[in-house]
Amino acid sequence: MSARIGLGTHLVHNVPQAAAHAVACGARWIDTAPNYHHGEAQQLLAPALADNPDVQVSTKVGFFHRPDAQAAVEDGAMPAEELEAGHCIRPRYLRWQIERSLGELGRERIDTLFLHNPERAAPGAVFAAFVELEELAAGGGIAGYGIATWDGFSTGAFTVPGLIDMARQAAWGQPHHLRAIQLPVSLVSMEPIVQALDERGPIGQAAAAGIEVFASSPLHGGQLPSLITPELAALVGEGLAPAEAALAVVASVPGVSRVLVSASTAEHWKQAADTVAASPVPAATLREVTDVLAD
C-alpha cells in the first residue's frame, strides 16, 4: 500500500465510506473543501479524522456553500457582492472560514490550506491572502498553505517561482509556509507531465523548491478509463486495466508527491493503492505514452 495516495472528496458520493476504505488501504491524506458534498463534506469526514489522528487533512478557501457564506456576510467577514460572485479569499473571510473548517473537521490544525482557484480573485488578492495565511501559520491554525488551481498554471496566471517570491514577501523575512500546489495531472491534462519529464513547468519547479505537488483528477472525473485503449494500457504496463494505467502514469511523474483519488468502493481503493505503490513507469515509457497521445 502507498501513503502517497490520498482521498480527494470532490466527486465522492459517500464520504464516510470512501474515507474508511481509503484509510484501510493506507491513505494518510484527505483533501476536501467547504463547498464539497453540498457543504457537508468536512462534517462527514470528522469521525474518520477523529479515529485516525495520523491522517493529515487539507481543505480550501475560495468557493463556498452559499448558505454557509450567507453567515459570513452576516458576521461581516464577506462583502455581499462576493457572495453573489461565488468566490472569496479576502483575509477576514479566510480567518472566518478556517475557524469554521477546524470546527467541522474536529481538528486543532489544518495541515495544508489551499486557496481554491485564486486566479478568480482580483489582482493583489493572492498576496493579501498569503500575508494572512502566514499569520495563521505562525499562530498554529494551519501548518502550511498553497494553491489549488484548475488552469492557473497553464494560463500563466501563476508560476511557482512567482508564488515563492510572494510567500517570501508575505513572511517578512521569516521562513515562509508555502508548502504545496494542487493541479490536474492526467492523460487528458498532459502538459504538466511533458514539462515535468524535462524538469520544467509547475511540477518540476515545485519539486526543485521542495514544494509538494498534489495531482488532482488523475482519472479526469472518472471519464478517462473509457478513453484508454487496451494497446495504450499495455504500453504503460503489462496486464494493466485502463484505470490502473491512467493512475500509474500520474503516480510516476517526477515531482508528484500525492495522487488524489475519488474512489468509493473497497475494491477500487485497493486497486488504486496497489497501483500507486507499484514501481514507477520508466521515464522513457512516459515519454512514449505522451508522444502517442500527442499524435
C-alpha positions as CSV (number, residue, x, y, z in Angstrom):
1,M,0.0,0.0,0.0
2,S,1.1,3.6,-0.5
3,A,0.9,6.6,1.7
4,R,1.4,8.8,-1.4
5,I,-2.2,8.1,-2.3
6,G,-4.8,10.5,-0.9
7,L,-8.6,10.7,-0.9
8,G,-10.0,13.6,-2.9
9,T,-13.6,14.2,-1.8
10,H,-14.8,16.4,-4.7
11,L,-16.7,13.7,-6.6
12,V,-17.2,11.2,-3.8
13,H,-20.9,10.2,-3.2
14,N,-20.5,8.5,0.2
15,V,-17.8,10.5,2.0
16,P,-17.6,8.4,5.2
17,Q,-17.5,5.1,3.3
18,A,-14.8,6.4,0.9
19,A,-12.7,7.7,3.9
20,A,-12.9,4.4,5.7
21,H,-11.8,2.5,2.6
22,A,-9.0,5.0,1.8
23,V,-7.6,4.8,5.3
24,A,-7.8,1.0,5.3
25,C,-5.8,1.0,2.1
26,G,-3.0,3.1,3.5
27,A,-4.1,6.6,2.5
28,R,-2.7,9.1,5.0
29,W,-4.0,12.3,3.4
30,I,-7.6,13.5,2.8
31,D,-8.3,16.6,0.7
32,T,-11.6,18.4,0.9
33,A,-13.3,21.8,0.8
34,P,-16.2,23.6,2.5
35,N,-18.3,23.6,-0.7
36,Y,-17.9,19.8,-1.4
37,H,-20.9,17.4,-1.0
38,H,-23.4,20.2,-0.6
39,G,-21.4,21.9,2.1
40,E,-21.3,18.7,4.3
41,A,-18.0,17.0,3.3
42,Q,-16.0,18.4,6.3
43,Q,-18.5,17.3,8.9
44,L,-18.8,13.9,7.3
45,L,-15.1,13.4,7.4
46,A,-14.8,14.3,11.1
47,P,-15.4,10.8,12.5
48,A,-12.7,9.3,10.3
49,L,-10.3,12.0,11.2
50,A,-11.0,11.5,14.9
51,D,-10.4,7.8,14.7
52,N,-7.2,8.3,12.6
53,P,-5.2,11.1,14.1
54,D,-2.2,10.2,11.9
55,V,-4.2,11.0,8.8
56,Q,-3.4,14.5,7.5
57,V,-6.1,16.8,6.0
58,S,-6.1,19.7,3.6
59,T,-9.1,21.9,2.9
60,K,-9.6,25.1,0.9
61,V,-10.9,28.6,0.9
62,G,-12.4,30.3,-2.2
63,F,-15.6,28.7,-3.3
64,F,-18.2,28.2,-0.7
65,H,-21.6,26.6,0.0
66,R,-23.9,29.6,-0.3
67,P,-25.9,29.1,3.0
68,D,-22.7,29.0,4.9
69,A,-21.3,32.1,3.1
70,Q,-24.5,33.9,4.0
71,A,-23.5,33.5,7.6
72,A,-20.1,35.0,6.8
73,V,-21.8,38.1,5.3
74,E,-24.0,38.4,8.4
75,D,-20.8,38.2,10.5
76,G,-19.1,40.9,8.5
77,A,-16.5,38.5,7.2
78,M,-17.5,38.7,3.5
79,P,-18.9,41.6,1.4
80,A,-22.3,40.9,-0.1
81,E,-21.0,41.4,-3.6
82,E,-18.6,38.5,-3.2
83,L,-21.4,36.2,-2.0
84,E,-23.0,36.9,-5.4
85,A,-19.7,36.2,-7.2
86,G,-19.4,32.8,-5.6
87,H,-15.8,33.2,-4.6
88,C,-13.8,35.0,-1.9
89,I,-10.3,34.9,-0.5
90,R,-10.3,38.2,1.5
91,P,-8.2,38.0,4.6
92,R,-11.1,38.4,7.0
93,Y,-13.1,35.7,5.3
94,L,-10.0,33.4,5.2
95,R,-9.8,33.6,9.0
96,W,-13.5,33.1,9.4
97,Q,-13.7,30.1,7.1
98,I,-10.6,28.4,8.6
99,E,-12.0,28.7,12.1
100,R,-15.3,27.2,10.8
101,S,-13.5,24.4,9.0
102,L,-11.5,23.5,12.0
103,G,-14.7,23.1,14.0
104,E,-16.3,21.0,11.2
105,L,-13.3,18.7,10.8
106,G,-12.7,18.3,14.5
107,R,-9.1,19.3,14.2
108,E,-6.9,21.9,16.0
109,R,-4.8,22.4,12.9
110,I,-5.2,22.1,9.1
111,D,-2.2,20.5,7.6
112,T,-2.4,22.4,4.3
113,L,-4.9,25.2,3.5
114,F,-5.3,25.7,-0.3
115,L,-6.6,28.9,-1.9
116,H,-9.2,27.4,-4.2
117,N,-8.8,28.6,-7.8
118,P,-7.4,32.0,-6.7
119,E,-7.0,33.1,-10.3
120,R,-10.7,34.2,-10.0
121,A,-9.7,36.8,-7.4
122,A,-8.8,40.5,-8.0
123,P,-5.2,41.5,-8.6
124,G,-3.3,41.7,-5.3
125,A,-5.8,39.4,-3.5
126,V,-3.4,36.4,-3.5
127,F,-0.6,38.4,-1.8
128,A,-3.0,39.7,0.8
129,A,-4.2,36.2,1.4
130,F,-0.6,34.9,1.7
131,V,0.1,37.6,4.4
132,E,-3.0,36.4,6.4
133,L,-2.0,32.8,5.9
134,E,1.5,33.4,7.2
135,E,-0.1,34.9,10.3
136,L,-2.4,31.9,10.7
137,A,0.6,29.6,10.3
138,A,2.5,31.4,12.9
139,G,-0.4,31.0,15.3
140,G,-0.7,27.3,14.7
141,G,-4.1,27.1,13.0
142,I,-2.6,25.8,9.8
143,A,0.7,24.0,9.2
144,G,1.2,25.4,5.7
145,Y,-0.7,26.7,2.7
146,G,-0.7,26.5,-1.1
147,I,-2.9,27.0,-4.1
148,A,-5.3,24.5,-5.8
149,T,-6.0,25.5,-9.3
150,W,-7.5,24.0,-12.4
151,D,-5.8,26.1,-15.1
152,G,-3.9,28.8,-13.2
153,F,-0.5,27.5,-14.3
154,S,-1.5,26.6,-17.9
155,T,-3.0,30.1,-18.5
156,G,0.0,31.8,-16.9
157,A,-1.9,33.3,-14.0
158,F,0.7,31.8,-11.7
159,T,4.2,30.4,-11.8
160,V,5.8,28.5,-9.0
161,P,8.8,31.0,-8.7
162,G,6.3,33.9,-8.6
163,L,4.3,32.2,-5.8
164,I,7.5,31.5,-3.8
165,D,8.6,35.2,-4.2
166,M,5.1,36.3,-3.0
167,A,5.3,33.9,0.0
168,R,8.8,35.2,1.0
169,Q,7.5,38.8,0.9
170,A,4.4,37.8,2.9
171,A,6.6,36.2,5.6
172,W,8.5,39.5,6.2
173,G,11.9,37.8,6.3
174,Q,10.9,34.8,8.2
175,P,10.7,31.2,6.7
176,H,7.6,31.1,4.6
177,H,4.9,28.4,4.9
178,L,4.1,27.9,1.2
179,R,4.0,24.1,1.2
180,A,2.1,22.8,-1.8
181,I,0.4,23.2,-5.1
182,Q,-2.5,21.2,-6.4
183,L,-3.4,20.9,-10.1
184,P,-4.9,18.4,-12.5
185,V,-2.5,15.8,-13.8
186,S,-3.7,13.1,-16.2
187,L,-3.6,11.7,-19.7
188,V,-6.1,14.4,-20.6
189,S,-4.1,17.2,-18.8
190,M,-0.7,16.1,-20.2
191,E,1.2,19.4,-20.4
192,P,2.4,19.2,-16.8
193,I,3.6,15.6,-17.4
194,V,5.5,16.6,-20.5
195,Q,7.1,19.5,-18.7
196,A,7.9,17.5,-15.6
197,L,9.8,14.9,-17.6
198,D,12.2,17.8,-18.6
199,E,12.2,19.2,-15.0
200,R,10.2,22.2,-16.2
201,G,6.8,23.6,-15.6
202,P,4.9,23.8,-12.2
203,I,5.7,20.3,-11.1
204,G,9.4,20.4,-11.9
205,Q,9.7,23.9,-10.4
206,A,7.9,22.9,-7.2
207,A,9.9,19.7,-6.8
208,A,13.1,21.7,-7.2
209,A,11.9,24.1,-4.4
210,G,10.9,21.4,-2.0
211,I,7.1,22.1,-2.5
212,E,4.7,19.2,-2.6
213,V,2.6,18.6,-5.7
214,F,-0.9,17.2,-5.3
215,A,-2.1,15.6,-8.5
216,S,-5.9,16.0,-8.7
217,S,-8.3,14.4,-11.2
218,P,-5.9,11.7,-12.3
219,L,-8.9,9.8,-13.9
220,H,-10.4,13.1,-15.3
221,G,-13.6,12.8,-13.2
222,G,-13.9,9.0,-13.9
223,Q,-14.1,9.6,-17.7
224,L,-10.5,8.6,-18.6
225,P,-10.6,4.8,-18.3
226,S,-13.2,4.5,-21.0
227,L,-10.9,6.5,-23.4
228,I,-7.9,4.3,-22.9
229,T,-7.4,1.6,-25.4
230,P,-6.0,-1.9,-24.4
231,E,-3.0,-1.1,-26.5
232,L,-2.2,2.1,-24.6
233,A,-2.8,0.4,-21.3
234,A,-0.3,-2.3,-22.3
235,L,2.2,0.3,-23.3
236,V,2.1,1.7,-19.8
237,G,2.5,-1.7,-18.2
238,E,1.7,-5.3,-19.0
239,G,-1.6,-6.5,-17.6
240,L,-2.8,-3.1,-16.5
241,A,-6.5,-2.2,-16.8
242,P,-7.3,1.2,-18.2
243,A,-7.8,2.8,-14.8
244,E,-4.6,1.3,-13.4
245,A,-2.7,2.6,-16.4
246,A,-4.0,6.1,-16.0
247,L,-3.1,6.1,-12.3
248,A,0.3,4.5,-12.9
249,V,1.2,7.3,-15.3
250,V,0.3,10.1,-12.8
251,A,2.0,8.3,-9.9
252,S,5.2,8.0,-11.9
253,V,5.5,11.7,-12.9
254,P,8.7,13.0,-11.4
255,G,7.9,15.5,-8.7
256,V,4.4,14.4,-7.9
257,S,4.1,14.0,-4.2
258,R,0.5,12.8,-3.8
259,V,-2.1,11.4,-6.0
260,L,-5.7,12.3,-5.0
261,V,-8.2,9.6,-5.9
262,S,-12.0,9.8,-5.6
263,A,-12.7,6.0,-5.5
264,S,-15.6,4.9,-3.4
265,T,-15.6,1.1,-3.1
266,A,-13.1,-1.1,-1.2
267,E,-12.2,-2.9,-4.4
268,H,-11.4,0.3,-6.3
269,W,-9.4,1.6,-3.4
270,K,-7.2,-1.5,-3.1
271,Q,-6.7,-1.4,-6.9
272,A,-5.7,2.3,-6.8
273,A,-3.5,2.0,-3.7
274,D,-1.6,-1.0,-5.2
275,T,-1.1,0.8,-8.5
276,V,0.3,4.0,-6.8
277,A,2.6,1.8,-4.6
278,A,4.0,-0.2,-7.6
279,S,7.3,0.5,-9.2
280,P,7.1,3.7,-11.3
281,V,6.7,3.6,-15.0
282,P,10.1,4.4,-16.6
283,A,10.5,8.0,-17.9
284,A,11.2,6.6,-21.4
285,T,7.8,4.9,-21.4
286,L,6.1,8.0,-20.1
287,R,7.6,10.0,-23.0
288,E,6.4,7.3,-25.4
289,V,2.9,7.5,-24.0
290,T,2.7,11.2,-24.3
291,D,4.1,11.1,-27.8
292,V,1.4,8.6,-28.8
293,L,-1.4,10.7,-27.4
294,A,0.0,13.9,-29.0
295,D,-0.2,12.3,-32.5
